[in-house]
Amino acid sequence: MTEYVPQITACKDGPLLVRGAVQILGDDGHVVDSPRRTVALCRCGASAIKPWCDGTHKLIRFATTDEAASADG
């Protein structure tokens, strides 16, 4: 089986999409079993299945901001 270079994509107003062979650790330091090769990690904090995204960000109207632009302005 060929391993892919890990890739993380931050979705606007949504989760982090993680593709490839990565090891995800929980807040207790233990490995969290990944259900598939590409996973969506919650960024809004409201998912019922953390660390995975369950789409709740849409219901709560989670919005990402450009922190670098905010700090400069």
mmCIF file of the N, C-alpha and C atoms, coordinates in Angstrom:
data_MODEL
# 
_entry.id   MODEL 
# 
loop_
_atom_site.group_PDB 
_atom_site.id 
_atom_site.type_symbol 
_atom_site.label_atom_id 
_atom_site.label_alt_id 
_atom_site.label_comp_id 
_atom_site.label_asym_id 
_atom_site.label_entity_id 
_atom_site.label_seq_id 
_atom_site.pdbx_PDB_ins_code 
_atom_site.Cartn_x 
_atom_site.Cartn_y 
_atom_site.Cartn_z 
_atom_site.occupancy 
_atom_site.B_iso_or_equiv 
_atom_site.pdbx_formal_charge 
_atom_site.auth_seq_id 
_atom_site.auth_comp_id 
_atom_site.auth_asym_id 
_atom_site.auth_atom_id 
_atom_site.pdbx_PDB_model_num 
ATOM 1   N N  . MET A 1 1  ? 0.847   -1.175 0.000  1.00 0.00 ? 1  MET A N  1 
ATOM 2   C CA . MET A 1 1  ? 0.000   0.000  0.000  1.00 0.00 ? 1  MET A CA 1 
ATOM 3   C C  . MET A 1 1  ? 0.896   1.242  0.000  1.00 0.00 ? 1  MET A C  1 
ATOM 4   N N  . THR A 1 2  ? 0.605   2.196  -0.874 1.00 0.00 ? 2  THR A N  1 
ATOM 5   C CA . THR A 1 2  ? 1.364   3.425  -0.974 1.00 0.00 ? 2  THR A CA 1 
ATOM 6   C C  . THR A 1 2  ? 0.870   4.428  0.060  1.00 0.00 ? 2  THR A C  1 
ATOM 7   N N  . GLU A 1 3  ? 1.816   5.044  0.776  1.00 0.00 ? 3  GLU A N  1 
ATOM 8   C CA . GLU A 1 3  ? 1.469   6.074  1.754  1.00 0.00 ? 3  GLU A CA 1 
ATOM 9   C C  . GLU A 1 3  ? 1.512   7.426  1.055  1.00 0.00 ? 3  GLU A C  1 
ATOM 10  N N  . TYR A 1 4  ? 0.556   8.272  1.366  1.00 0.00 ? 4  TYR A N  1 
ATOM 11  C CA . TYR A 1 4  ? 0.501   9.600  0.788  1.00 0.00 ? 4  TYR A CA 1 
ATOM 12  C C  . TYR A 1 4  ? 1.113   10.612 1.749  1.00 0.00 ? 4  TYR A C  1 
ATOM 13  N N  . VAL A 1 5  ? 1.667   11.662 1.186  1.00 0.00 ? 5  VAL A N  1 
ATOM 14  C CA . VAL A 1 5  ? 2.194   12.747 2.006  1.00 0.00 ? 5  VAL A CA 1 
ATOM 15  C C  . VAL A 1 5  ? 1.008   13.391 2.710  1.00 0.00 ? 5  VAL A C  1 
ATOM 16  N N  . PRO A 1 6  ? 1.079   13.546 4.028  1.00 0.00 ? 6  PRO A N  1 
ATOM 17  C CA . PRO A 1 6  ? -0.034  14.153 4.756  1.00 0.00 ? 6  PRO A CA 1 
ATOM 18  C C  . PRO A 1 6  ? -0.310  15.573 4.263  1.00 0.00 ? 6  PRO A C  1 
ATOM 19  N N  . GLN A 1 7  ? -1.598  15.901 4.234  1.00 0.00 ? 7  GLN A N  1 
ATOM 20  C CA . GLN A 1 7  ? -2.023  17.229 3.803  1.00 0.00 ? 7  GLN A CA 1 
ATOM 21  C C  . GLN A 1 7  ? -3.155  17.680 4.711  1.00 0.00 ? 7  GLN A C  1 
ATOM 22  N N  . ILE A 1 8  ? -3.088  18.928 5.176  1.00 0.00 ? 8  ILE A N  1 
ATOM 23  C CA . ILE A 1 8  ? -4.151  19.497 6.008  1.00 0.00 ? 8  ILE A CA 1 
ATOM 24  C C  . ILE A 1 8  ? -4.693  20.722 5.304  1.00 0.00 ? 8  ILE A C  1 
ATOM 25  N N  . THR A 1 9  ? -6.018  20.752 5.125  1.00 0.00 ? 9  THR A N  1 
ATOM 26  C CA . THR A 1 9  ? -6.676  21.872 4.476  1.00 0.00 ? 9  THR A CA 1 
ATOM 27  C C  . THR A 1 9  ? -7.672  22.488 5.439  1.00 0.00 ? 9  THR A C  1 
ATOM 28  N N  . ALA A 1 10 ? -7.529  23.785 5.709  1.00 0.00 ? 10 ALA A N  1 
ATOM 29  C CA . ALA A 1 10 ? -8.475  24.496 6.564  1.00 0.00 ? 10 ALA A CA 1 
ATOM 30  C C  . ALA A 1 10 ? -9.630  24.978 5.694  1.00 0.00 ? 10 ALA A C  1 
ATOM 31  N N  . CYS A 1 11 ? -10.821 24.463 5.953  1.00 0.00 ? 11 CYS A N  1 
ATOM 32  C CA . CYS A 1 11 ? -12.002 24.863 5.197  1.00 0.00 ? 11 CYS A CA 1 
ATOM 33  C C  . CYS A 1 11 ? -12.582 26.143 5.798  1.00 0.00 ? 11 CYS A C  1 
ATOM 34  N N  . LYS A 1 12 ? -12.898 27.099 4.948  1.00 0.00 ? 12 LYS A N  1 
ATOM 35  C CA . LYS A 1 12 ? -13.479 28.350 5.430  1.00 0.00 ? 12 LYS A CA 1 
ATOM 36  C C  . LYS A 1 12 ? -14.758 28.051 6.191  1.00 0.00 ? 12 LYS A C  1 
ATOM 37  N N  . ASP A 1 13 ? -14.848 28.555 7.399  1.00 0.00 ? 13 ASP A N  1 
ATOM 38  C CA . ASP A 1 13 ? -16.018 28.381 8.260  1.00 0.00 ? 13 ASP A CA 1 
ATOM 39  C C  . ASP A 1 13 ? -16.361 26.926 8.519  1.00 0.00 ? 13 ASP A C  1 
ATOM 40  N N  . GLY A 1 14 ? -15.352 26.051 8.460  1.00 0.00 ? 14 GLY A N  1 
ATOM 41  C CA . GLY A 1 14 ? -15.605 24.628 8.658  1.00 0.00 ? 14 GLY A CA 1 
ATOM 42  C C  . GLY A 1 14 ? -14.416 23.909 9.261  1.00 0.00 ? 14 GLY A C  1 
ATOM 43  N N  . PRO A 1 15 ? -14.350 22.602 9.046  1.00 0.00 ? 15 PRO A N  1 
ATOM 44  C CA . PRO A 1 15 ? -13.348 21.764 9.698  1.00 0.00 ? 15 PRO A CA 1 
ATOM 45  C C  . PRO A 1 15 ? -11.971 21.836 9.041  1.00 0.00 ? 15 PRO A C  1 
ATOM 46  N N  . LEU A 1 16 ? -11.036 21.133 9.657  1.00 0.00 ? 16 LEU A N  1 
ATOM 47  C CA . LEU A 1 16 ? -9.745  20.876 9.047  1.00 0.00 ? 16 LEU A CA 1 
ATOM 48  C C  . LEU A 1 16 ? -9.844  19.518 8.366  1.00 0.00 ? 16 LEU A C  1 
ATOM 49  N N  . LEU A 1 17 ? -9.566  19.456 7.078  1.00 0.00 ? 17 LEU A N  1 
ATOM 50  C CA . LEU A 1 17 ? -9.549  18.178 6.369  1.00 0.00 ? 17 LEU A CA 1 
ATOM 51  C C  . LEU A 1 17 ? -8.127  17.651 6.414  1.00 0.00 ? 17 LEU A C  1 
ATOM 52  N N  . VAL A 1 18 ? -7.979  16.443 6.924  1.00 0.00 ? 18 VAL A N  1 
ATOM 53  C CA . VAL A 1 18 ? -6.665  15.820 7.060  1.00 0.00 ? 18 VAL A CA 1 
ATOM 54  C C  . VAL A 1 18 ? -6.622  14.609 6.143  1.00 0.00 ? 18 VAL A C  1 
ATOM 55  N N  . ARG A 1 19 ? -5.675  14.649 5.200  1.00 0.00 ? 19 ARG A N  1 
ATOM 56  C CA . ARG A 1 19 ? -5.531  13.560 4.233  1.00 0.00 ? 19 ARG A CA 1 
ATOM 57  C C  . ARG A 1 19 ? -4.171  12.914 4.405  1.00 0.00 ? 19 ARG A C  1 
ATOM 58  N N  . GLY A 1 20 ? -4.126  11.595 4.240  1.00 0.00 ? 20 GLY A N  1 
ATOM 59  C CA . GLY A 1 20 ? -2.861  10.886 4.298  1.00 0.00 ? 20 GLY A CA 1 
ATOM 60  C C  . GLY A 1 20 ? -2.652  10.189 5.628  1.00 0.00 ? 20 GLY A C  1 
ATOM 61  N N  . ALA A 1 21 ? -1.483  9.587  5.731  1.00 0.00 ? 21 ALA A N  1 
ATOM 62  C CA . ALA A 1 21 ? -1.149  8.801  6.920  1.00 0.00 ? 21 ALA A CA 1 
ATOM 63  C C  . ALA A 1 21 ? -0.642  9.725  8.022  1.00 0.00 ? 21 ALA A C  1 
ATOM 64  N N  . VAL A 1 22 ? -1.499  10.016 8.979  1.00 0.00 ? 22 VAL A N  1 
ATOM 65  C CA . VAL A 1 22 ? -1.125  10.824 10.137 1.00 0.00 ? 22 VAL A CA 1 
ATOM 66  C C  . VAL A 1 22 ? -1.604  10.134 11.399 1.00 0.00 ? 22 VAL A C  1 
ATOM 67  N N  . GLN A 1 23 ? -0.963  10.462 12.499 1.00 0.00 ? 23 GLN A N  1 
ATOM 68  C CA . GLN A 1 23 ? -1.380  9.924  13.785 1.00 0.00 ? 23 GLN A CA 1 
ATOM 69  C C  . GLN A 1 23 ? -2.042  11.070 14.549 1.00 0.00 ? 23 GLN A C  1 
ATOM 70  N N  . ILE A 1 24 ? -3.284  10.880 14.946 1.00 0.00 ? 24 ILE A N  1 
ATOM 71  C CA . ILE A 1 24 ? -4.026  11.903 15.668 1.00 0.00 ? 24 ILE A CA 1 
ATOM 72  C C  . ILE A 1 24 ? -4.052  11.518 17.142 1.00 0.00 ? 24 ILE A C  1 
ATOM 73  N N  . LEU A 1 25 ? -3.635  12.461 17.976 1.00 0.00 ? 25 LEU A N  1 
ATOM 74  C CA . LEU A 1 25 ? -3.602  12.239 19.418 1.00 0.00 ? 25 LEU A CA 1 
ATOM 75  C C  . LEU A 1 25 ? -4.727  13.016 20.080 1.00 0.00 ? 25 LEU A C  1 
ATOM 76  N N  . GLY A 1 26 ? -5.373  12.395 21.057 1.00 0.00 ? 26 GLY A N  1 
ATOM 77  C CA . GLY A 1 26 ? -6.404  13.057 21.837 1.00 0.00 ? 26 GLY A CA 1 
ATOM 78  C C  . GLY A 1 26 ? -5.776  13.953 22.879 1.00 0.00 ? 26 GLY A C  1 
ATOM 79  N N  . ASP A 1 27 ? -6.609  14.685 23.621 1.00 0.00 ? 27 ASP A N  1 
ATOM 80  C CA . ASP A 1 27 ? -6.079  15.597 24.636 1.00 0.00 ? 27 ASP A CA 1 
ATOM 81  C C  . ASP A 1 27 ? -5.375  14.865 25.768 1.00 0.00 ? 27 ASP A C  1 
ATOM 82  N N  . ASP A 1 28 ? -5.601  13.552 25.862 1.00 0.00 ? 28 ASP A N  1 
ATOM 83  C CA . ASP A 1 28 ? -4.928  12.758 26.885 1.00 0.00 ? 28 ASP A CA 1 
ATOM 84  C C  . ASP A 1 28 ? -3.615  12.157 26.383 1.00 0.00 ? 28 ASP A C  1 
ATOM 85  N N  . GLY A 1 29 ? -3.262  12.451 25.125 1.00 0.00 ? 29 GLY A N  1 
ATOM 86  C CA . GLY A 1 29 ? -2.017  11.959 24.556 1.00 0.00 ? 29 GLY A CA 1 
ATOM 87  C C  . GLY A 1 29 ? -2.104  10.594 23.902 1.00 0.00 ? 29 GLY A C  1 
ATOM 88  N N  . HIS A 1 30 ? -3.251  9.946  23.985 1.00 0.00 ? 30 HIS A N  1 
ATOM 89  C CA . HIS A 1 30 ? -3.424  8.633  23.370 1.00 0.00 ? 30 HIS A CA 1 
ATOM 90  C C  . HIS A 1 30 ? -3.853  8.765  21.913 1.00 0.00 ? 30 HIS A C  1 
ATOM 91  N N  . VAL A 1 31 ? -3.462  7.792  21.106 1.00 0.00 ? 31 VAL A N  1 
ATOM 92  C CA . VAL A 1 31 ? -3.814  7.786  19.693 1.00 0.00 ? 31 VAL A CA 1 
ATOM 93  C C  . VAL A 1 31 ? -5.322  7.591  19.538 1.00 0.00 ? 31 VAL A C  1 
ATOM 94  N N  . VAL A 1 32 ? -5.920  8.423  18.670 1.00 0.00 ? 32 VAL A N  1 
ATOM 95  C CA . VAL A 1 32 ? -7.341  8.308  18.337 1.00 0.00 ? 32 VAL A CA 1 
ATOM 96  C C  . VAL A 1 32 ? -7.406  7.559  17.015 1.00 0.00 ? 32 VAL A C  1 
ATOM 97  N N  . ASP A 1 33 ? -8.097  6.430  16.989 1.00 0.00 ? 33 ASP A N  1 
ATOM 98  C CA . ASP A 1 33 ? -8.204  5.651  15.758 1.00 0.00 ? 33 ASP A CA 1 
ATOM 99  C C  . ASP A 1 33 ? -8.948  6.445  14.697 1.00 0.00 ? 33 ASP A C  1 
ATOM 100 N N  . SER A 1 34 ? -8.327  6.538  13.539 1.00 0.00 ? 34 SER A N  1 
ATOM 101 C CA . SER A 1 34 ? -8.923  7.264  12.420 1.00 0.00 ? 34 SER A CA 1 
ATOM 102 C C  . SER A 1 34 ? -9.808  6.317  11.614 1.00 0.00 ? 34 SER A C  1 
ATOM 103 N N  . PRO A 1 35 ? -11.066 6.687  11.378 1.00 0.00 ? 35 PRO A N  1 
ATOM 104 C CA . PRO A 1 35 ? -11.985 5.799  10.675 1.00 0.00 ? 35 PRO A CA 1 
ATOM 105 C C  . PRO A 1 35 ? -11.723 5.671  9.176  1.00 0.00 ? 35 PRO A C  1 
ATOM 106 N N  . ARG A 1 36 ? -10.961 6.597  8.586  1.00 0.00 ? 36 ARG A N  1 
ATOM 107 C CA . ARG A 1 36 ? -10.701 6.555  7.138  1.00 0.00 ? 36 ARG A CA 1 
ATOM 108 C C  . ARG A 1 36 ? -9.423  7.326  6.821  1.00 0.00 ? 36 ARG A C  1 
ATOM 109 N N  . ARG A 1 37 ? -9.014  7.280  5.576  1.00 0.00 ? 37 ARG A N  1 
ATOM 110 C CA . ARG A 1 37 ? -7.776  7.943  5.144  1.00 0.00 ? 37 ARG A CA 1 
ATOM 111 C C  . ARG A 1 37 ? -7.903  9.470  5.170  1.00 0.00 ? 37 ARG A C  1 
ATOM 112 N N  . THR A 1 38 ? -9.081  10.004 4.854  1.00 0.00 ? 38 THR A N  1 
ATOM 113 C CA . THR A 1 38 ? -9.341  11.444 4.932  1.00 0.00 ? 38 THR A CA 1 
ATOM 114 C C  . THR A 1 38 ? -10.370 11.675 6.026  1.00 0.00 ? 38 THR A C  1 
ATOM 115 N N  . VAL A 1 39 ? -10.043 12.566 6.970  1.00 0.00 ? 39 VAL A N  1 
ATOM 116 C CA . VAL A 1 39 ? -10.959 12.854 8.071  1.00 0.00 ? 39 VAL A CA 1 
ATOM 117 C C  . VAL A 1 39 ? -11.151 14.360 8.186  1.00 0.00 ? 39 VAL A C  1 
ATOM 118 N N  . ALA A 1 40 ? -12.270 14.758 8.795  1.00 0.00 ? 40 ALA A N  1 
ATOM 119 C CA . ALA A 1 40 ? -12.560 16.165 9.056  1.00 0.00 ? 40 ALA A CA 1 
ATOM 120 C C  . ALA A 1 40 ? -12.506 16.377 10.562 1.00 0.00 ? 40 ALA A C  1 
ATOM 121 N N  . LEU A 1 41 ? -11.614 17.264 10.998 1.00 0.00 ? 41 LEU A N  1 
ATOM 122 C CA . LEU A 1 41 ? -11.465 17.561 12.420 1.00 0.00 ? 41 LEU A CA 1 
ATOM 123 C C  . LEU A 1 41 ? -12.243 18.826 12.766 1.00 0.00 ? 41 LEU A C  1 
ATOM 124 N N  . CYS A 1 42 ? -12.982 18.765 13.866 1.00 0.00 ? 42 CYS A N  1 
ATOM 125 C CA . CYS A 1 42 ? -13.797 19.889 14.325 1.00 0.00 ? 42 CYS A CA 1 
ATOM 126 C C  . CYS A 1 42 ? -12.925 21.077 14.706 1.00 0.00 ? 42 CYS A C  1 
ATOM 127 N N  . ARG A 1 43 ? -13.329 22.261 14.252 1.00 0.00 ? 43 ARG A N  1 
ATOM 128 C CA . ARG A 1 43 ? -12.670 23.501 14.677 1.00 0.00 ? 43 ARG A CA 1 
ATOM 129 C C  . ARG A 1 43 ? -13.601 24.381 15.496 1.00 0.00 ? 43 ARG A C  1 
ATOM 130 N N  . CYS A 1 44 ? -14.906 24.130 15.416 1.00 0.00 ? 44 CYS A N  1 
ATOM 131 C CA . CYS A 1 44 ? -15.860 25.014 16.097 1.00 0.00 ? 44 CYS A CA 1 
ATOM 132 C C  . CYS A 1 44 ? -16.027 24.663 17.570 1.00 0.00 ? 44 CYS A C  1 
ATOM 133 N N  . GLY A 1 45 ? -15.690 23.426 17.936 1.00 0.00 ? 45 GLY A N  1 
ATOM 134 C CA . GLY A 1 45 ? -15.815 22.994 19.325 1.00 0.00 ? 45 GLY A CA 1 
ATOM 135 C C  . GLY A 1 45 ? -17.185 22.469 19.706 1.00 0.00 ? 45 GLY A C  1 
ATOM 136 N N  . ALA A 1 46 ? -18.126 22.451 18.771 1.00 0.00 ? 46 ALA A N  1 
ATOM 137 C CA . ALA A 1 46 ? -19.494 22.053 19.090 1.00 0.00 ? 46 ALA A CA 1 
ATOM 138 C C  . ALA A 1 46 ? -19.876 20.652 18.609 1.00 0.00 ? 46 ALA A C  1 
ATOM 139 N N  . SER A 1 47 ? -18.973 19.960 17.941 1.00 0.00 ? 47 SER A N  1 
ATOM 140 C CA . SER A 1 47 ? -19.274 18.626 17.427 1.00 0.00 ? 47 SER A CA 1 
ATOM 141 C C  . SER A 1 47 ? -19.571 17.649 18.561 1.00 0.00 ? 47 SER A C  1 
ATOM 142 N N  . ALA A 1 48 ? -20.543 16.784 18.345 1.00 0.00 ? 48 ALA A N  1 
ATOM 143 C CA . ALA A 1 48 ? -20.882 15.757 19.331 1.00 0.00 ? 48 ALA A CA 1 
ATOM 144 C C  . ALA A 1 48 ? -19.962 14.541 19.218 1.00 0.00 ? 48 ALA A C  1 
ATOM 145 N N  . ILE A 1 49 ? -19.143 14.506 18.176 1.00 0.00 ? 49 ILE A N  1 
ATOM 146 C CA . ILE A 1 49 ? -18.261 13.352 17.962 1.00 0.00 ? 49 ILE A CA 1 
ATOM 147 C C  . ILE A 1 49 ? -16.796 13.792 17.877 1.00 0.00 ? 49 ILE A C  1 
ATOM 148 N N  . LYS A 1 50 ? -16.407 14.774 18.672 1.00 0.00 ? 50 LYS A N  1 
ATOM 149 C CA . LYS A 1 50 ? -15.029 15.280 18.669 1.00 0.00 ? 50 LYS A CA 1 
ATOM 150 C C  . LYS A 1 50 ? -14.037 14.137 18.830 1.00 0.00 ? 50 LYS A C  1 
ATOM 151 N N  . PRO A 1 51 ? -12.934 14.166 18.152 1.00 0.00 ? 51 PRO A N  1 
ATOM 152 C CA . PRO A 1 51 ? -12.381 15.290 17.421 1.00 0.00 ? 51 PRO A CA 1 
ATOM 153 C C  . PRO A 1 51 ? -12.929 15.433 16.006 1.00 0.00 ? 51 PRO A C  1 
ATOM 154 N N  . TRP A 1 52 ? -13.810 14.562 15.589 1.00 0.00 ? 52 TRP A N  1 
ATOM 155 C CA . TRP A 1 52 ? -14.340 14.576 14.228 1.00 0.00 ? 52 TRP A CA 1 
ATOM 156 C C  . TRP A 1 52 ? -15.430 15.632 14.078 1.00 0.00 ? 52 TRP A C  1 
ATOM 157 N N  . CYS A 1 53 ? -15.547 16.146 12.884 1.00 0.00 ? 53 CYS A N  1 
ATOM 158 C CA . CYS A 1 53 ? -16.586 17.123 12.553 1.00 0.00 ? 53 CYS A CA 1 
ATOM 159 C C  . CYS A 1 53 ? -17.894 16.390 12.279 1.00 0.00 ? 53 CYS A C  1 
ATOM 160 N N  . ASP A 1 54 ? -19.000 16.920 12.804 1.00 0.00 ? 54 ASP A N  1 
ATOM 161 C CA . ASP A 1 54 ? -20.310 16.337 12.510 1.00 0.00 ? 54 ASP A CA 1 
ATOM 162 C C  . ASP A 1 54 ? -21.229 17.326 11.786 1.00 0.00 ? 54 ASP A C  1 
ATOM 163 N N  . GLY A 1 55 ? -20.676 18.445 11.342 1.00 0.00 ? 55 GLY A N  1 
ATOM 164 C CA . GLY A 1 55 ? -21.451 19.434 10.599 1.00 0.00 ? 55 GLY A CA 1 
ATOM 165 C C  . GLY A 1 55 ? -22.119 20.493 11.460 1.00 0.00 ? 55 GLY A C  1 
ATOM 166 N N  . THR A 1 56 ? -21.940 20.428 12.775 1.00 0.00 ? 56 THR A N  1 
ATOM 167 C CA . THR A 1 56 ? -22.587 21.381 13.678 1.00 0.00 ? 56 THR A CA 1 
ATOM 168 C C  . THR A 1 56 ? -22.152 22.815 13.398 1.00 0.00 ? 56 THR A C  1 
ATOM 169 N N  . HIS A 1 57 ? -20.959 23.001 12.822 1.00 0.00 ? 57 HIS A N  1 
ATOM 170 C CA . HIS A 1 57 ? -20.483 24.356 12.523 1.00 0.00 ? 57 HIS A CA 1 
ATOM 171 C C  . HIS A 1 57 ? -21.479 25.127 11.661 1.00 0.00 ? 57 HIS A C  1 
ATOM 172 N N  . LYS A 1 58 ? -22.211 24.418 10.819 1.00 0.00 ? 58 LYS A N  1 
ATOM 173 C CA . LYS A 1 58 ? -23.220 25.081 9.969  1.00 0.00 ? 58 LYS A CA 1 
ATOM 174 C C  . LYS A 1 58 ? -24.396 25.570 10.814 1.00 0.00 ? 58 LYS A C  1 
ATOM 175 N N  . LEU A 1 59 ? -24.816 24.747 11.766 1.00 0.00 ? 59 LEU A N  1 
ATOM 176 C CA . LEU A 1 59 ? -25.955 25.118 12.618 1.00 0.00 ? 59 LEU A CA 1 
ATOM 177 C C  . LEU A 1 59 ? -25.665 26.314 13.512 1.00 0.00 ? 59 LEU A C  1 
ATOM 178 N N  . ILE A 1 60 ? -24.420 26.376 14.010 1.00 0.00 ? 60 ILE A N  1 
ATOM 179 C CA . ILE A 1 60 ? -24.077 27.467 14.928 1.00 0.00 ? 60 ILE A CA 1 
ATOM 180 C C  . ILE A 1 60 ? -23.463 28.664 14.206 1.00 0.00 ? 60 ILE A C  1 
ATOM 181 N N  . ARG A 1 61 ? -23.379 28.551 12.883 1.00 0.00 ? 61 ARG A N  1 
ATOM 182 C CA . ARG A 1 61 ? -22.820 29.622 12.046 1.00 0.00 ? 61 ARG A CA 1 
ATOM 183 C C  . ARG A 1 61 ? -21.389 29.989 12.444 1.00 0.00 ? 61 ARG A C  1 
ATOM 184 N N  . PHE A 1 62 ? -20.593 28.947 12.664 1.00 0.00 ? 62 PHE A N  1 
ATOM 185 C CA . PHE A 1 62 ? -19.178 29.130 12.985 1.00 0.00 ? 62 PHE A CA 1 
ATOM 186 C C  . PHE A 1 62 ? -18.496 29.889 11.853 1.00 0.00 ? 62 PHE A C  1 
ATOM 187 N N  . ALA A 1 63 ? -17.684 30.853 12.210 1.00 0.00 ? 63 ALA A N  1 
ATOM 188 C CA . ALA A 1 63 ? -16.973 31.635 11.197 1.00 0.00 ? 63 ALA A CA 1 
ATOM 189 C C  . ALA A 1 63 ? -15.496 31.699 11.558 1.00 0.00 ? 63 ALA A C  1 
ATOM 190 N N  . THR A 1 64 ? -14.666 31.450 10.565 1.00 0.00 ? 64 THR A N  1 
ATOM 191 C CA . THR A 1 64 ? -13.227 31.580 10.755 1.00 0.00 ? 64 THR A CA 1 
ATOM 192 C C  . THR A 1 64 ? -12.844 33.026 10.457 1.00 0.00 ? 64 THR A C  1 
ATOM 193 N N  . THR A 1 65 ? -11.737 33.447 11.028 1.00 0.00 ? 65 THR A N  1 
ATOM 194 C CA . THR A 1 65 ? -11.247 34.792 10.786 1.00 0.00 ? 65 THR A CA 1 
ATOM 195 C C  . THR A 1 65 ? -9.786  34.715 10.383 1.00 0.00 ? 65 THR A C  1 
ATOM 196 N N  . ASP A 1 66 ? -9.320  35.724 9.743  1.00 0.00 ? 66 ASP A N  1 
ATOM 197 C CA . ASP A 1 66 ? -7.915  35.820 9.389  1.00 0.00 ? 66 ASP A CA 1 
ATOM 198 C C  . ASP A 1 66 ? -7.216  36.549 10.532 1.00 0.00 ? 66 ASP A C  1 
ATOM 199 N N  . GLU A 1 67 ? -6.674  35.775 11.484 1.00 0.00 ? 67 GLU A N  1 
ATOM 200 C CA . GLU A 1 67 ? -6.068  36.360 12.676 1.00 0.00 ? 67 GLU A CA 1 
ATOM 201 C C  . GLU A 1 67 ? -4.868  37.227 12.342 1.00 0.00 ? 67 GLU A C  1 
ATOM 202 N N  . ALA A 1 68 ? -4.113  36.868 11.307 1.00 0.00 ? 68 ALA A N  1 
ATOM 203 C CA . ALA A 1 68 ? -2.946  37.669 10.948 1.00 0.00 ? 68 ALA A CA 1 
ATOM 204 C C  . ALA A 1 68 ? -3.380  39.062 10.493 1.00 0.00 ? 68 ALA A C  1 
ATOM 205 N N  . ALA A 1 69 ? -4.437  39.130 9.704  1.00 0.00 ? 69 ALA A N  1 
ATOM 206 C CA . ALA A 1 69 ? -4.938  40.424 9.238  1.00 0.00 ? 69 ALA A CA 1 
ATOM 207 C C  . ALA A 1 69 ? -5.491  41.237 10.408 1.00 0.00 ? 69 ALA A C  1 
ATOM 208 N N  . SER A 1 70 ? -6.159  40.571 11.342 1.00 0.00 ? 70 SER A N  1 
ATOM 209 C CA . SER A 1 70 ? -6.718  41.254 12.511 1.00 0.00 ? 70 SER A CA 1 
ATOM 210 C C  . SER A 1 70 ? -5.614  41.847 13.384 1.00 0.00 ? 70 SER A C  1 
ATOM 211 N N  . ALA A 1 71 ? -4.514  41.119 13.533 1.00 0.00 ? 71 ALA A N  1 
ATOM 212 C CA . ALA A 1 71 ? -3.408  41.572 14.372 1.00 0.00 ? 71 ALA A CA 1 
ATOM 213 C C  . ALA A 1 71 ? -2.686  42.770 13.738 1.00 0.00 ? 71 ALA A C  1 
ATOM 214 N N  . ASP A 1 72 ? -2.625  42.791 12.425 1.00 0.00 ? 72 ASP A N  1 
ATOM 215 C CA . ASP A 1 72 ? -1.946  43.886 11.720 1.00 0.00 ? 72 ASP A CA 1 
ATOM 216 C C  . ASP A 1 72 ? -2.783  45.154 11.668 1.00 0.00 ? 72 ASP A C  1 
ATOM 217 N N  . GLY A 1 73 ? -4.100  44.985 11.656 1.00 0.00 ? 73 GLY A N  1 
ATOM 218 C CA . GLY A 1 73 ? -4.986  46.119 11.414 1.00 0.00 ? 73 GLY A CA 1 
ATOM 219 C C  . GLY A 1 73 ? -5.383  46.784 12.649 1.00 0.00 ? 73 GLY A C  1 
# 
